[in-house]
Amino acid sequence: MVRPTEEHLQCAQRVLRYVSGTKDRGRSDDDCDNLNNIHLAKNPFFHTRTKHIEVHYHFVREHVLSSEVELTYVLTDQ
């Protein structure tokens, strides 16, 4: 944000083109994403693919593992 480059502008434009081109697809991915998040929260193993998640986001996982919170899958239309 302090010193944006041409590469930053190109990346931002690519994201905007993607969003613009997929706006008619609706929310079909919401079920797959929610289910993946539930699996991630229930799995105590720290995956290398999830190392980008900051520590405070593991709050839910800690409560799931201690049985203070139970995560259940609910379809989007319900």
N, C-alpha and C positions, 0 to 999 in steps of 0.2 A: 504494500500500500504506500510505502514511502517513496520507492523508486521503481514504478512499474516499467517493464520493458516491452518490446514488441512481442516477445514470446508470451508474456502474461496476457496481452491483449488477444493474441491468437487463441490461447487456451480458453479465455472467457467467451470468445465468439463461438468456439467449438461447442462449449457447454450450452450456450443459448440456442445454437442450431439444433442440437440434440433435443433439448426440451421442447422447442417449437415443433420439431418433427414427430414427437411422440405424444403430444398432448391429447390426441384422439384415442390413445390406447387405454385410457382410464386407469383404474387402480388394480389391474390384474395381478401385479406382483406383490400386493400387500399381504396375501395369505402366506406365500413362500417365504417373504422377509420375516414376518412375525414368527413363523414356525422355526426358522433358523435362529432367531434371537432367543427363543425359549430354549432350544438345544444348547446354545452358547452359555446361557445363564445357568443351566443345570449341570454343565460339564465342568468339573473343578480343574481340569488340566488346562494349563496356560499355553495356548497354541501360539506358534510364531506368527500365524496369520492375524492374531488378535492383539499383538503387542502394541499396536498403535492406539489401542483404547486406553484412555487415561485411567488412573487408579480409582478415581471417584465413580467411574461407571461400573466398577466391580461391586459396588454396594449391593445391588440386586442379587448378584451371585452369592454373596456371603449370606444373605437372608434366606435364599433358597436352600443353600446347603445346611443351614441351621434349622430348617423346617419352620421358620417364622413366616415364610411366604410360599404359597403354592402357585405355580404358573400353569395355566391350562390353555389349550388351543381353542379359539373360538373363530368360526368362519366370519368373514367380513360382513356378510349380509345378515348376521345374527347379532 
